[in-house]
Amino acid sequence: MKSIKTFVAVIALATSFGSFAAQSVTATDLTLSGAESKIAAQAQQAGASSYQITEAYTGNQVHMTAELNK
């Protein structure tokens, strides 16, 4: 439950910034492909032309961070 609240807060903060200067997004999922799909959706919603995954690690679930490029 805590990770869902954190995920929602990160999305809200990421979409509120108008600048792409070092804008990063995070996602969590049970699989790598699921987390990457969430990153791709956030990048598309933010109007980014591409993204670069900068961090990914697993525990009970996958956590992924990416930088958005305009």
FIMAR-582501 format. One line per field, with one value per residue: residue in one letter; z negated, x negated, y negated of N, C-alpha, C, O in turn; residue number from 1. Coordinates in steps of 0.02 Angstrom, whole numbers, always signed. Layout:
# residues N
r: [A|...]
nup: [Z|...]
neast: [X|...]
nnorth: [Y|...]
caup: [Z|...]
caeast: [X|...]
canorth: [Y|...]
cup: [Z|...]
ceast: [X|...]
cnorth: [Y|...]
oup: [Z|...]
oeast: [X|...]
onorth: [Y|...]
k: [NUM|...]
***
This chain:
# residues 70
r: [M|K|S|I|K|T|F|V|A|V|I|A|L|A|T|S|F|G|S|F|A|A|Q|S|V|T|A|T|D|L|T|L|S|G|A|E|S|K|I|A|A|Q|A|Q|Q|A|G|A|S|S|Y|Q|I|T|E|A|Y|T|G|N|Q|V|H|M|T|A|E|L|N|K]
nup: [+0|-39|+63|+172|+139|+138|+273|+338|+287|+342|+478|+482|+445|+547|+662|+638|+659|+775|+841|+923|+874|+812|+773|+690|+679|+589|+568|+511|+516|+538|+633|+746|+875|+852|+766|+852|+950|+879|+857|+990|+1020|+932|+986|+1112|+1075|+1018|+1127|+1175|+1288|+1281|+1165|+1037|+950|+790|+674|+601|+496|+403|+281|+181|+280|+439|+454|+543|+616|+722|+837|+920|+1089|+1191]
neast: [-41|-98|-192|-109|-50|-166|-204|-94|-111|-235|-205|-112|-193|-290|-217|-180|-282|-344|-463|-592|-716|-820|-714|-641|-562|-475|-432|-342|-321|-272|-349|-491|-456|-328|-354|-431|-336|-251|-338|-355|-224|-212|-309|-256|-138|-192|-242|-368|-503|-583|-651|-768|-818|-879|-897|-860|-793|-764|-660|-539|-463|-482|-574|-592|-681|-685|-753|-678|-676|-664]
nnorth: [+59|-61|-79|-103|-225|-303|-290|-354|-483|-517|-516|-621|-728|-723|-751|-879|-968|-1084|-1094|-1004|-983|-874|-788|-656|-496|-367|-194|-50|+126|+298|+361|+338|+295|+245|+136|+58|+29|-55|-162|-203|-245|-353|-437|-463|-529|-643|-705|-677|-643|-533|-412|-366|-229|-232|-164|-9|+112|+263|+338|+384|+338|+252|+104|-44|-178|-320|-442|-576|-632|-774]
caup: [+0|-42|+129|+216|+121|+163|+346|+356|+270|+391|+541|+474|+446|+612|+713|+621|+680|+845|+867|+931|+849|+767|+746|+686|+659|+561|+573|+481|+543|+522|+685|+779|+932|+824|+742|+911|+982|+839|+873|+1058|+1016|+900|+1034|+1163|+1044|+1006|+1191|+1187|+1351|+1263|+1095|+1025|+885|+753|+616|+594|+449|+383|+213|+188|+344|+478|+449|+599|+623|+789|+854|+980|+1137|+1232]
caeast: [+0|-142|-223|-58|-46|-227|-199|-47|-142|-288|-171|-84|-249|-323|-176|-168|-338|-343|-530|-619|-785|-831|-652|-642|-500|-486|-375|-351|-277|-296|-396|-529|-417|-273|-381|-450|-274|-228|-384|-338|-161|-225|-347|-208|-92|-229|-262|-439|-517|-614|-671|-826|-814|-941|-901|-810|-812|-709|-653|-474|-438|-532|-572|-629|-686|-707|-757|-640|-709|-615]
canorth: [+0|-118|-89|-132|-296|-335|-292|-406|-547|-530|-533|-688|-777|-721|-783|-949|-1008|-1102|-1090|-937|-983|-818|-762|-584|-463|-301|-148|+15|+178|+365|+383|+285|+268|+206|+72|+18|+5|-112|-217|-226|-281|-418|-478|-485|-577|-704|-733|-664|-609|-469|-406|-322|-196|-245|-120|+43|+163|+306|+364|+415|+312|+215|+31|-70|-251|-341|-512|-593|-677|-810]
cup: [+0|+27|+178|+203|+146|+238|+369|+342|+321|+458|+537|+477|+515|+665|+698|+644|+755|+878|+872|+907|+795|+734|+746|+662|+631|+570|+536|+511|+522|+572|+714|+836|+907|+800|+801|+947|+945|+851|+942|+1058|+985|+947|+1087|+1135|+1033|+1070|+1206|+1253|+1338|+1189|+1091|+955|+850|+694|+619|+544|+427|+310|+216|+252|+378|+467|+504|+600|+693|+794|+919|+1023|+1180|+1303]
ceast: [-44|-173|-173|-51|-107|-226|-152|-76|-195|-257|-144|-138|-281|-283|-163|-224|-334|-411|-553|-691|-790|-767|-655|-575|-518|-423|-393|-300|-306|-348|-434|-489|-358|-296|-401|-389|-247|-272|-366|-274|-170|-262|-300|-162|-127|-253|-336|-448|-549|-628|-730|-820|-881|-950|-845|-835|-751|-716|-590|-440|-494|-520|-617|-625|-711|-708|-719|-679|-656|-637]
cnorth: [-63|-133|-119|-206|-334|-342|-347|-475|-565|-549|-604|-741|-780|-757|-857|-995|-1022|-1095|-1018|-933|-929|-793|-686|-558|-394|-259|-84|+63|+245|+390|+324|+253|+226|+138|+28|-9|-56|-173|-247|-266|-350|-464|-505|-539|-644|-738|-724|-628|-541|-469|-359|-294|-204|-197|-69|+95|+202|+325|+405|+393|+273|+140|+4|-146|-267|-416|-524|-642|-710|-810]
oup: [+34|+46|+222|+249|+171|+264|+415|+382|+341|+491|+584|+510|+539|+708|+741|+647|+794|+940|+831|+919|+738|+675|+797|+629|+648|+577|+530|+529|+492|+556|+708|+843|+940|+811|+800|+973|+976|+855|+949|+1093|+1007|+949|+1106|+1169|+1038|+1069|+1247|+1272|+1379|+1154|+1135|+906|+877|+668|+636|+549|+432|+282|+251|+276|+348|+471|+512|+586|+719|+761|+967|+998|+1203|+1346]
oeast: [-28|-180|-192|-47|-101|-245|-169|-67|-201|-282|-151|-130|-298|-311|-139|-215|-323|-414|-535|-725|-768|-766|-671|-537|-570|-368|-451|-245|-360|-386|-412|-487|-340|-263|-389|-391|-222|-247|-363|-269|-141|-249|-305|-148|-95|-280|-364|-407|-543|-618|-742|-817|-933|-1005|-789|-892|-694|-771|-588|-394|-546|-464|-673|-573|-754|-670|-727|-711|-608|-602]
onorth: [-112|-191|-158|-246|-390|-394|-385|-521|-623|-595|-643|-792|-834|-790|-894|-1056|-976|-1089|-976|-882|-939|-777|-655|-593|-366|-286|-65|+44|+248|+436|+267|+192|+177|+87|-32|-65|-103|-229|-308|-317|-399|-524|-564|-589|-697|-793|-761|-586|-495|-518|-318|-331|-184|-192|-86|+118|+179|+328|+456|+426|+261|+116|+27|-175|-232|-451|-487|-688|-678|-838]
k: [1|2|3|4|5|6|7|8|9|10|11|12|13|14|15|16|17|18|19|20|21|22|23|24|25|26|27|28|29|30|31|32|33|34|35|36|37|38|39|40|41|42|43|44|45|46|47|48|49|50|51|52|53|54|55|56|57|58|59|60|61|62|63|64|65|66|67|68|69|70]
***
